Amino acid sequence: MFTDLIKKRRSVRSYSDKPIARETLQAIVDAVFHAPTAKNLNDVELFIVEGKEKLEELSTFRKNYAGHIARGQAAIAVLSDTEASPGNNRQDACIAATYILLQAADLGLGACWTNVNSAFDENDQPATIKLHKILGVPDKYNIETVISLGYPLNEPKPKVPRDMEGKVHWGKME
Ligand SMILES: Cc1cc2nc3c(=O)[nH]c(=O)nc-3n(C[C@H](O)[C@H](O)[C@H](O)COP(=O)(O)O)c2cc1C
């Protein structure tokens, strides 16, 4: 049930050594290409990273809050083509990333979104510049997020929803 899945999904930042089978990664990839996109444009691309050394390097793209990438078994960078969809590519990338988080949780994987566009590297330069270099991705691509993946080291606690008080407006705002 989808309702169970959204309670199960948590940001998981510590992973076991169990490798992720290629078919499992492929299932996550498949999910992304079922996601809606503005004008049904095919503007989202995925860059998949595997291997300890490359994941360690990838985790350095921002100066903090990216250490989980080095602990994972794989990571997926969600790219969006700014030329193919100038107005909507970032929204399309965010939906794709959400599909990754949910499909990963459904497959028993842990995952964590890593923010790119408002982050800085160790020299206080925009982290996206360093990330484009590490991955060798052309500038026309926005890199919306890097999502770490791995089997959770510990069973995550179910999601406690945020406080709805004053946040939901049925027809008018008080
Ligand atoms: C847009 C976005 C950016 C995030 N950026 C980071 C990040 O850079 N590093 C990190 O460790 N977690 C990041 N997170 C994960 C959040 O910290 C996490 O979703 C939040 O604390 C709620 O916890 P939950 O995902 O377990 O429900 C991000 C999540 C979102 C949606």
The ligand as an ORCA input file, in Angstrom:
! r2SCAN-3c Opt
* xyz 0 1
  C      15.170     19.220     -0.855
  C      15.875     18.382      0.189
  C      17.211     18.608      0.444
  C      17.902     17.815      1.387
  N      19.245     17.978      1.538
  C      19.919     17.162      2.367
  C      21.345     17.222      2.439
  O      21.996     17.988      1.719
  N      21.985     16.372      3.294
  C      21.288     15.494      4.088
  O      21.928     14.764      4.855
  N      19.929     15.402      4.040
  C      19.231     16.196      3.191
  N      17.865     16.086      3.076
  C      17.127     15.131      3.924
  C      16.334     15.879      5.019
  O      17.224     16.268      6.035
  C      15.210     14.960      5.550
  O      14.309     14.653      4.503
  C      14.422     15.617      6.683
  O      15.229     15.805      7.812
  C      13.194     14.785      7.092
  O      13.590     13.461      7.450
  P      12.981     12.177      6.701
  O      13.425     12.238      5.270
  O      13.561     10.980      7.416
  O      11.493     12.252      6.773
  C      17.181     16.833      2.142
  C      15.829     16.620      1.859
  C      15.188     17.359      0.895
  C      13.729     17.081      0.589
*
